[in-house]
Amino acid sequence: MLYGSHKQTIPSNEEFSVPQLKKLIKQVEQKINRIISLEEWQKL
């Protein structure tokens, strides 16, 4: 996944553990420089 000049690898796992998902979300938040709200997450 690309966002501007940032690149994020998205694993192809069909299921993620809670710790894996938290880590992925934190990495994305760091790259977009903001927190993803629960409301925004639920719209995905």
C-alpha distance matrix in Angstrom:
0.0 3.8 6.8 9.9 10.5 8.3 5.8 5.1 6.2 6.9 10.5 12.2 15.2 16.8 18.4 17.5 20.3 20.8 20.3 17.0 15.7 17.3 15.7 12.1 13.1 14.9 12.1 9.9 13.4 14.1 11.2 12.1 15.7 17.0 17.8 16.4 19.7 21.0 21.7 18.2 16.9 19.5 18.5 15.0
3.8 0.0 3.8 6.3 7.0 5.7 4.7 6.3 8.8 10.4 14.0 16.0 18.9 20.5 22.0 20.9 23.4 23.5 22.8 19.7 18.3 19.3 17.5 14.2 14.7 15.8 12.8 10.5 13.3 13.5 10.0 10.7 14.2 16.1 17.6 16.8 20.3 22.1 22.6 18.9 18.3 21.2 19.9 16.8
6.8 3.8 0.0 3.8 6.0 5.1 6.4 8.1 11.3 12.7 16.5 18.7 21.2 22.6 23.6 22.2 24.4 23.9 23.1 20.5 18.8 19.1 17.6 14.5 14.1 14.8 12.2 9.4 11.3 11.5 7.9 7.6 11.2 13.1 15.1 14.6 18.1 20.4 20.7 17.0 17.0 20.2 18.8 16.2
9.9 6.3 3.8 0.0 3.8 5.5 8.1 10.8 14.2 16.0 19.8 22.0 24.7 26.2 27.3 25.8 27.9 27.3 26.3 23.8 22.2 22.2 20.5 17.7 17.3 17.4 14.7 12.3 13.6 13.1 9.3 9.0 11.9 14.4 17.1 17.2 20.6 23.3 23.4 19.8 20.2 23.4 21.8 19.5
10.5 7.0 6.0 3.8 0.0 3.8 6.7 10.2 13.3 16.0 19.5 22.0 24.8 26.8 27.8 26.1 28.1 27.6 26.2 23.6 22.6 22.5 20.3 17.8 17.9 17.5 14.4 12.8 14.4 13.0 9.3 10.4 12.8 15.9 18.6 19.1 22.7 25.4 26.0 22.5 22.5 25.9 24.6 22.2
8.3 5.7 5.1 5.5 3.8 0.0 3.8 6.7 10.2 12.8 16.2 19.1 21.5 23.7 24.4 22.5 24.3 23.9 22.4 19.8 18.9 18.8 16.5 14.0 14.4 14.0 10.7 9.4 11.5 10.1 6.5 8.5 11.0 14.0 16.2 16.6 20.4 22.8 23.9 20.4 20.0 23.4 22.6 20.0
5.8 4.7 6.4 8.1 6.7 3.8 0.0 3.8 6.7 9.6 12.9 15.7 18.3 20.7 21.6 20.0 22.1 22.2 20.8 17.8 17.2 17.8 15.3 12.5 13.7 14.0 10.4 9.4 12.5 11.6 8.4 10.7 13.6 16.0 17.5 17.4 21.2 23.1 24.3 20.8 19.8 23.0 22.4 19.3
5.1 6.3 8.1 10.8 10.2 6.7 3.8 0.0 3.8 6.3 9.6 12.6 14.9 17.2 18.0 16.2 18.3 18.5 17.2 14.1 13.5 14.4 12.0 9.0 10.6 11.4 8.0 7.3 10.9 10.7 8.4 10.7 13.6 15.3 16.0 15.5 19.2 20.6 22.1 18.9 17.3 20.4 20.3 17.0
6.2 8.8 11.3 14.2 13.3 10.2 6.7 3.8 0.0 3.8 6.3 9.4 11.8 14.6 15.6 14.2 16.6 17.6 16.4 12.8 12.9 14.6 12.1 9.1 11.8 13.1 10.0 9.9 13.7 13.8 12.0 14.3 17.1 18.5 18.7 17.8 21.2 22.1 23.7 20.7 18.5 21.3 21.4 17.8
6.9 10.4 12.7 16.0 16.0 12.8 9.6 6.3 3.8 0.0 3.8 6.5 8.7 11.1 12.2 11.2 14.1 15.3 14.9 11.2 10.7 13.1 11.5 8.2 10.7 13.0 10.7 10.2 13.9 15.0 13.6 15.2 18.2 18.8 18.3 16.8 19.8 20.1 21.6 18.8 16.3 18.6 18.8 15.2
10.5 14.0 16.5 19.8 19.5 16.2 12.9 9.6 6.3 3.8 0.0 3.8 5.6 8.7 9.9 9.2 12.2 14.2 13.8 10.0 10.4 13.4 11.9 9.4 12.5 14.7 12.9 13.1 16.7 17.7 16.8 18.6 21.3 21.8 20.9 19.3 22.0 21.8 23.6 21.2 18.2 20.2 20.8 17.2
12.2 16.0 18.7 22.0 22.0 19.1 15.7 12.6 9.4 6.5 3.8 0.0 3.8 6.3 8.8 9.7 13.1 15.6 16.0 12.4 12.5 16.0 15.1 12.5 15.2 17.9 16.4 16.1 19.7 21.0 20.0 21.4 24.3 24.6 23.5 21.5 23.9 23.2 24.7 22.4 19.3 20.7 21.1 17.5
15.2 18.9 21.2 24.7 24.8 21.5 18.3 14.9 11.8 8.7 5.6 3.8 0.0 3.8 5.4 6.6 10.0 12.9 13.7 10.4 10.9 14.6 14.2 12.3 15.0 17.8 16.9 17.1 20.2 21.8 21.4 22.8 25.4 25.2 23.6 21.5 23.5 22.4 24.2 22.4 19.0 20.0 21.1 17.7
16.8 20.5 22.6 26.2 26.8 23.7 20.7 17.2 14.6 11.1 8.7 6.3 3.8 0.0 3.8 6.9 10.4 13.1 14.9 12.1 11.7 15.5 16.1 14.1 16.0 19.2 18.9 18.6 21.4 23.6 23.2 24.1 26.7 26.1 24.2 21.6 23.1 21.5 22.9 21.5 18.0 18.3 19.4 16.3
18.4 22.0 23.6 27.3 27.8 24.4 21.6 18.0 15.6 12.2 9.9 8.8 5.4 3.8 0.0 3.8 6.8 9.6 11.8 9.7 9.4 13.1 14.1 12.9 14.6 17.7 18.0 18.1 20.5 22.7 23.0 23.9 26.1 25.2 22.9 20.4 21.7 19.8 21.7 20.7 17.0 17.4 19.2 16.5
17.5 20.9 22.2 25.8 26.1 22.5 20.0 16.2 14.2 11.2 9.2 9.7 6.6 6.9 3.8 0.0 3.8 6.4 8.1 5.9 6.0 9.5 10.5 9.8 11.7 14.4 15.0 15.6 17.8 19.7 20.4 21.6 23.4 22.5 20.2 18.2 19.6 18.1 20.5 19.5 15.8 16.8 18.9 16.3
20.3 23.4 24.4 27.9 28.1 24.3 22.1 18.3 16.6 14.1 12.2 13.1 10.0 10.4 6.8 3.8 0.0 3.8 5.5 5.2 6.3 8.7 10.0 10.7 12.4 14.4 15.5 16.8 18.4 20.2 21.5 22.8 24.1 23.0 20.4 18.8 20.0 18.3 21.2 20.7 17.0 18.0 20.7 18.5
20.8 23.5 23.9 27.3 27.6 23.9 22.2 18.5 17.6 15.3 14.2 15.6 12.9 13.1 9.6 6.4 3.8 0.0 3.8 5.5 5.2 6.1 8.6 9.9 10.6 12.3 14.3 15.5 16.4 18.4 20.2 21.2 22.0 20.5 17.6 16.3 17.0 15.4 18.6 18.5 14.9 16.1 19.1 17.5
20.3 22.8 23.1 26.3 26.2 22.4 20.8 17.2 16.4 14.9 13.8 16.0 13.7 14.9 11.8 8.1 5.5 3.8 0.0 3.8 5.5 5.1 6.2 8.7 10.0 10.6 12.4 14.4 15.3 16.6 18.6 20.2 20.7 19.7 17.2 16.6 17.9 17.0 20.4 20.0 16.6 18.5 21.3 19.5
17.0 19.7 20.5 23.8 23.6 19.8 17.8 14.1 12.8 11.2 10.0 12.4 10.4 12.1 9.7 5.9 5.2 5.5 3.8 0.0 3.8 5.5 5.2 6.2 8.7 10.0 10.7 12.5 14.3 15.5 16.9 18.6 19.8 19.3 17.2 16.2 18.2 17.5 20.6 19.4 16.0 18.1 20.4 17.9
15.7 18.3 18.8 22.2 22.6 18.9 17.2 13.5 12.9 10.7 10.4 12.5 10.9 11.7 9.4 6.0 6.3 5.2 5.5 3.8 0.0 3.8 5.4 5.1 6.1 8.6 9.9 10.7 12.2 14.3 15.5 16.6 17.9 16.9 14.5 13.0 14.8 13.9 16.9 15.7 12.3 14.3 16.7 14.3
17.3 19.3 19.1 22.2 22.5 18.8 17.8 14.4 14.6 13.1 13.4 16.0 14.6 15.5 13.1 9.5 8.7 6.1 5.1 5.5 3.8 0.0 3.8 5.5 5.2 6.2 8.6 10.0 10.5 12.3 14.4 15.4 16.0 14.8 12.2 11.6 13.2 12.9 16.3 15.4 12.4 14.9 17.5 15.7
15.7 17.5 17.6 20.5 20.3 16.5 15.3 12.0 12.1 11.5 11.9 15.1 14.2 16.1 14.1 10.5 10.0 8.6 6.2 5.2 5.4 3.8 0.0 3.8 5.5 5.2 6.2 8.7 9.9 10.7 12.6 14.5 15.1 14.8 13.1 13.0 15.5 15.8 19.0 17.6 14.8 17.7 19.8 17.6
12.1 14.2 14.5 17.7 17.8 14.0 12.5 9.0 9.1 8.2 9.4 12.5 12.3 14.1 12.9 9.8 10.7 9.9 8.7 6.2 5.1 5.5 3.8 0.0 3.8 5.5 5.1 6.3 8.7 10.0 10.8 12.5 14.0 13.9 12.5 11.8 14.6 15.1 17.7 15.7 13.0 16.0 17.4 14.8
13.1 14.7 14.1 17.3 17.9 14.4 13.7 10.6 11.8 10.7 12.5 15.2 15.0 16.0 14.6 11.7 12.4 10.6 10.0 8.7 6.1 5.2 5.5 3.8 0.0 3.8 5.4 5.2 6.1 8.6 10.0 10.6 11.8 10.9 9.0 8.0 10.8 11.6 14.3 12.4 9.9 13.2 14.8 12.7
14.9 15.8 14.8 17.4 17.5 14.0 14.0 11.4 13.1 13.0 14.7 17.9 17.8 19.2 17.7 14.4 14.4 12.3 10.6 10.0 8.6 6.2 5.2 5.5 3.8 0.0 3.8 5.5 5.0 6.2 8.7 10.0 10.1 9.7 8.3 9.0 11.9 13.4 16.3 14.6 12.8 16.2 17.9 16.1
12.1 12.8 12.2 14.7 14.4 10.7 10.4 8.0 10.0 10.7 12.9 16.4 16.9 18.9 18.0 15.0 15.5 14.3 12.4 10.7 9.9 8.6 6.2 5.1 5.4 3.8 0.0 3.8 5.5 5.2 6.4 8.8 9.8 10.7 10.4 11.1 14.5 16.2 18.7 16.4 14.6 18.2 19.2 16.9
9.9 10.5 9.4 12.3 12.8 9.4 9.4 7.3 9.9 10.2 13.1 16.1 17.1 18.6 18.1 15.6 16.8 15.5 14.4 12.5 10.7 10.0 8.7 6.3 5.2 5.5 3.8 0.0 3.8 5.4 5.1 6.2 8.3 8.8 8.9 8.7 12.4 14.3 16.2 13.4 12.1 15.8 16.2 13.9
13.4 13.3 11.3 13.6 14.4 11.5 12.5 10.9 13.7 13.9 16.7 19.7 20.2 21.4 20.5 17.8 18.4 16.4 15.3 14.3 12.2 10.5 9.9 8.7 6.1 5.0 5.5 3.8 0.0 3.8 5.4 5.2 5.7 5.4 5.4 6.5 10.2 12.7 14.8 12.3 11.7 15.5 16.2 14.7
14.1 13.5 11.5 13.1 13.0 10.1 11.6 10.7 13.8 15.0 17.7 21.0 21.8 23.6 22.7 19.7 20.2 18.4 16.6 15.5 14.3 12.3 10.7 10.0 8.6 6.2 5.2 5.4 3.8 0.0 3.8 5.6 4.9 6.7 8.1 10.2 13.6 16.3 18.4 16.1 15.5 19.3 19.9 18.2
11.2 10.0 7.9 9.3 9.3 6.5 8.4 8.4 12.0 13.6 16.8 20.0 21.4 23.2 23.0 20.4 21.5 20.2 18.6 16.9 15.5 14.4 12.6 10.8 10.0 8.7 6.4 5.1 5.4 3.8 0.0 3.8 5.4 8.1 10.1 11.3 15.1 17.8 19.3 16.4 16.0 19.8 19.7 17.7
12.1 10.7 7.6 9.0 10.4 8.5 10.7 10.7 14.3 15.2 18.6 21.4 22.8 24.1 23.9 21.6 22.8 21.2 20.2 18.6 16.6 15.4 14.5 12.5 10.6 10.0 8.8 6.2 5.2 5.6 3.8 0.0 3.8 5.7 8.2 9.2 12.7 15.8 16.8 13.7 14.1 17.8 17.3 15.8
15.7 14.2 11.2 11.9 12.8 11.0 13.6 13.6 17.1 18.2 21.3 24.3 25.4 26.7 26.1 23.4 24.1 22.0 20.7 19.8 17.9 16.0 15.1 14.0 11.8 10.1 9.8 8.3 5.7 4.9 5.4 3.8 0.0 3.8 7.2 9.7 12.8 16.2 17.5 15.0 15.6 19.3 19.3 18.3
17.0 16.1 13.1 14.4 15.9 14.0 16.0 15.3 18.5 18.8 21.8 24.6 25.2 26.1 25.2 22.5 23.0 20.5 19.7 19.3 16.9 14.8 14.8 13.9 10.9 9.7 10.7 8.8 5.4 6.7 8.1 5.7 3.8 0.0 3.8 6.5 9.2 12.8 14.1 11.9 12.9 16.4 16.7 16.2
17.8 17.6 15.1 17.1 18.6 16.2 17.5 16.0 18.7 18.3 20.9 23.5 23.6 24.2 22.9 20.2 20.4 17.6 17.2 17.2 14.5 12.2 13.1 12.5 9.0 8.3 10.4 8.9 5.4 8.1 10.1 8.2 7.2 3.8 0.0 3.8 6.1 9.4 11.3 9.8 10.2 13.7 14.7 14.5
16.4 16.8 14.6 17.2 19.1 16.6 17.4 15.5 17.8 16.8 19.3 21.5 21.5 21.6 20.4 18.2 18.8 16.3 16.6 16.2 13.0 11.6 13.0 11.8 8.0 9.0 11.1 8.7 6.5 10.2 11.3 9.2 9.7 6.5 3.8 0.0 3.8 6.7 8.3 6.3 6.5 10.0 10.9 10.7
19.7 20.3 18.1 20.6 22.7 20.4 21.2 19.2 21.2 19.8 22.0 23.9 23.5 23.1 21.7 19.6 20.0 17.0 17.9 18.2 14.8 13.2 15.5 14.6 10.8 11.9 14.5 12.4 10.2 13.6 15.1 12.7 12.8 9.2 6.1 3.8 0.0 3.8 5.3 5.1 6.1 8.6 10.0 11.1
21.0 22.1 20.4 23.3 25.4 22.8 23.1 20.6 22.1 20.1 21.8 23.2 22.4 21.5 19.8 18.1 18.3 15.4 17.0 17.5 13.9 12.9 15.8 15.1 11.6 13.4 16.2 14.3 12.7 16.3 17.8 15.8 16.2 12.8 9.4 6.7 3.8 0.0 3.8 5.5 5.0 6.1 8.7 10.2
21.7 22.6 20.7 23.4 26.0 23.9 24.3 22.1 23.7 21.6 23.6 24.7 24.2 22.9 21.7 20.5 21.2 18.6 20.4 20.6 16.9 16.3 19.0 17.7 14.3 16.3 18.7 16.2 14.8 18.4 19.3 16.8 17.5 14.1 11.3 8.3 5.3 3.8 0.0 3.8 5.4 5.2 6.5 9.2
18.2 18.9 17.0 19.8 22.5 20.4 20.8 18.9 20.7 18.8 21.2 22.4 22.4 21.5 20.7 19.5 20.7 18.5 20.0 19.4 15.7 15.4 17.6 15.7 12.4 14.6 16.4 13.4 12.3 16.1 16.4 13.7 15.0 11.9 9.8 6.3 5.1 5.5 3.8 0.0 3.8 5.5 5.2 6.8
16.9 18.3 17.0 20.2 22.5 20.0 19.8 17.3 18.5 16.3 18.2 19.3 19.0 18.0 17.0 15.8 17.0 14.9 16.6 16.0 12.3 12.4 14.8 13.0 9.9 12.8 14.6 12.1 11.7 15.5 16.0 14.1 15.6 12.9 10.2 6.5 6.1 5.0 5.4 3.8 0.0 3.8 5.4 5.4
19.5 21.2 20.2 23.4 25.9 23.4 23.0 20.4 21.3 18.6 20.2 20.7 20.0 18.3 17.4 16.8 18.0 16.1 18.5 18.1 14.3 14.9 17.7 16.0 13.2 16.2 18.2 15.8 15.5 19.3 19.8 17.8 19.3 16.4 13.7 10.0 8.6 6.1 5.2 5.5 3.8 0.0 3.8 5.5
18.5 19.9 18.8 21.8 24.6 22.6 22.4 20.3 21.4 18.8 20.8 21.1 21.1 19.4 19.2 18.9 20.7 19.1 21.3 20.4 16.7 17.5 19.8 17.4 14.8 17.9 19.2 16.2 16.2 19.9 19.7 17.3 19.3 16.7 14.7 10.9 10.0 8.7 6.5 5.2 5.4 3.8 0.0 3.8
15.0 16.8 16.2 19.5 22.2 20.0 19.3 17.0 17.8 15.2 17.2 17.5 17.7 16.3 16.5 16.3 18.5 17.5 19.5 17.9 14.3 15.7 17.6 14.8 12.7 16.1 16.9 13.9 14.7 18.2 17.7 15.8 18.3 16.2 14.5 10.7 11.1 10.2 9.2 6.8 5.4 5.5 3.8 0.0
